[in-house]
Amino acid sequence: MKALILCAGYATRLYPLTMNQPKQLLSIADRPMLDYTIDNLNQIDEIDEIYMVTNQKFYQTFVDWSKKVKTKKKMTVFNDGTSSDGTKLGAIGDMKFVIDNAKVNDDLLVLAGDNLFQLDLKKFISFFKEKATNSICLKDVGLKDLISKYSEVELDKDQKVINFTEKPTNPKTTLAAVCIYLFAKNKIQLVNKYMSEGNNPDQPGRYIQWLHKADKVYGFVFYDKWYDIGDLNQYKEADEDYKAMRGNK
C-alpha cells in the first residue's frame, strides 16, 4: 500500500501566514502540522512508501522537512511544476500526476495535507479490506446545519455511498466527506477516465461525487476529532486544542 499526501495548494485564505510557508507545515502545538499525519501513517504496517505532492514554490521546503521528520518509511516528494494559485493542477490533477509519475500499481491511501485527525487509520484500513474496493472516511458532524459547509454523503444499509452532494442546502444526513480515501489497486486508473472526460480537476470531493456513480464506493463513519484547516480561526482552534491535549498528557 502507498500513501499520497496532497500539499500542492497555495492556501490564500491564510495569507499572510502562508505567503512564504506551506499551510501543511504551519505549527500546531509547536510541531509542523504534517508531523501528526506522519505519526498516523507510521502506525500502518501495510504502507511501504509515502508520496507527497507539492508545487514549485514550496518544493524545497517540503524536501527539507522530509529529511527531518521521523519515519522509517520511504518518502518521495513530487513537484507538480506549478508556481501560482492560478496555474495549479488541482487536487485531482495532482493525484493523476503522482499516479502517472510514480507508476502506482498498489492500493492507494490519499489524504489532504491540511486535515488534522485523530481517527485510527487501522480501523479504516480494516474496513477497506472488508469491502475490497474504494472507501472514504465520513465524519459525523452531529448537526445538519454544519453539513452545508462540506459534502453530504448518504449510505445504504451496506455502507455503500448512494448520494454525494457538495455543500447541500437541505441536508438529509450529518455525514460529511473527509479527504481520507482508499482506492483499490485495480481502481486507481479511474482517475484518468475522470480527467479525460474534462471534469473539474480541483476539490477532491468532486472525484468521489463522480466515482460513486461510476463504481462502488463505501463510507467509513468516524466520530473522532477532525479539523479542516481552511482559515485562520480553524487554525487557531486546532493549535489551542492540541496544546491543551499535550498539556493533559
N, C-alpha and C positions, 0 to 999 in steps of 0.2 A: 504494500500500500504506500502511496505517495501522498504528501500533504502540500497544498498550494495556498499561500497566504497572499491575498490581494492588497497591494500597497502602492498603487500607481496613481492615486488621486492627488489633488492639489489642496484640498481642504480649505477652500477660500472662505468658508463661513467662520473659520477660526483665526483669520488674519487679525492682528499681526503675528500671533504665536507661530503660525505655520508658514510664514513667508520664507524662512530660511531653515526650517526644521520640519521634517515629515510628521504628520499627526500621530502616526503609529509609534513614534519614538518620543513623544512628549512624556514627561514624568508623571507617573501615578504612584503615590506613596514612595517617592524617591527612587523609582525604578522605571526604565523605559516601558511604556505600555505593552509593547510587543513581548517583553520578557515573560509576562504572565501566560500568553498564548503558548510560548515555547515550553514553559513549565508543564502545561497541559499535554502538549504533544510528546514530551519526554516520557510520559506515563504509558504511551501506546506502543507496545512491542511490535505490532504489525507494521508500523511506519518505519521505513528504512531510509527515506530521504525527504527533506523539506525543501520545497521550491518557494521562492519569494519573487514577486514581480513588482518592479517599481519603474520610475521614469528617469530620463537623463538628468534632470535637476537633482534628484536625491539618490542616484545610484551609488555614488561613492560613500555617502553617509550610511546607507544600509550595508554595504560591503564592510566598512569599518566596524559597525555594530555586530555583524555576523561573526567577526573574528573574536569578539569578546563574550558573546552570550554563551551560557553554559548548556551545552548539548553534546551528546556523543553521536548524534545522527548527522549524516552528510547534509550540508546545506548549500544550495546554489541560488544566487541572486541574479535575476534576469532584468535587463534594461530594455524596456519596450521602445526606447528611442524617441519618445515624445518629450516636449520641453515646456508645454503650457496647457492650461485647462481647455483651451480651445482646440488643441490638436490631440488630446488624449484618445486612446483606443477604446476606453470604456471598460467596465469590469468584465463583461462577456468577451469583448475583444481581447482583453489580456488573458483570459482563460484559454482562448484559442491560441494565442501567441505562445504560451508556455507549453500547452499540449503538443503543438506542432514542433517547437524548437527543442523540447526535451524528449520528443518522441515517446510520450507517455503511453505505456501499454500495461496499465495496472489500475486497480481500484484507486480512485482519487478523492481525497478529502479536501474540500475547498472552504476557506474561511476568510471573512473580511478582516483585514488587519486592525480595524478600529473597533472591533467588537471585544468588549471585556465580559467574560462569562465565568460562572462557577459550576457550570454543568460538567458532570463526569463523562468525558468523551468515551470511556469504555462502555458505558451503557448504550450510547448512541451507536457505537460500532457493533455491539451485540444485536441491536435492533436491525441494523443494516444487513447483517449476516442472516438473520432470521427471514427477512423479506427478500433477500438475494437480488435486490435491484435498487434503483435510485431512491435515496431517502434524504429528507430535510428535517432540520430542527425547527420546532414551533414553541414559542414561549406563550404560556397562558398569562396574559396581562391582567386578567381578572375583571376589567371593566370595558364594556363596549365603546365607551367614549374615547378610550385610548387607541382603539384599533384604527381610527381614521388617520392616524399618523403613519401607519405601517401597511403591510399587506395582509389582508384577512384570508385565512385558509379554512376550508370546510373538509372534514374527513368522513368517510363511511365507516361502517362497523368494523372493517378490517384495517382501519387507519390509512386507507388509500386516499390521496388528495382527489377530491371531486370538484372543488372550486377554489380559485385563487384570484383575489381581487385587490388591485393596488389602491390604497387609500380609499376604502369604501365609504359611502355617505350613509348607508343604512346597514351596518354590520349585523350578521346573524350569530357570530361566534365571538369568543375572546381570544382566539388563537392567532398570534402574529408570526409571520415568517421571519426567521433569523438567518443571516447568511452563514450558515454552517451546513454544508451539503456533502453527501457522499454519492459519487457516481460510480456505478459498476464498470469494471474494465471493458466489458463489451458494449457499453452505452456512451462512453465519453465522446466518441466521434459525432454524436448527435449535435454537439455544439457547432460543428461545421455545417450541418444542414440548416440550423437556425440562422447562422450568419449568411449562408448562400441564398437564403430566401429574402435577404435585405432587411431583416429585423433590427430593431434598435440595439446597438452593442453596449449600451450603458445600463446601469442598475441591474444587478444580478437577479433580482426578483422577476424581471421580465422574461428571463430564460426559463425559470420554473413555471411561470404562467403559461408559456408555450409548451414546455416539456410535458406537463401533466396531461395535455391533450394528445401529444404525440406518442407517449409511452407511460408506463405506470410509474407513479411517484408516491412514496409513503411518508407520512408525517410522524415524527417522534416528538411527543409533547414533554416539555420540562418546566419545572417551577422554580428552578434555582435563579439566583441573581444574574441579571444581564444588563449591560449598559451599552447603548448605541451612542458613541461619542460623535455627535453631529454638530454641536455648538458649544459655546463657552460655558453655559450653565450646566450642561450634561458632563462636560469635562471636569468642572469644579466639584460637582456632586460625586463623581466616581473617585476623584482624588481624595476627598474628605472621607468617603466611606472606606476606602482601602487603608487609609491612615488609621481610622478607628479600628478596623479589623486587625491590623498589625499591632496596635496598642493593646488589644484584648488577648493577644496570644501570650 
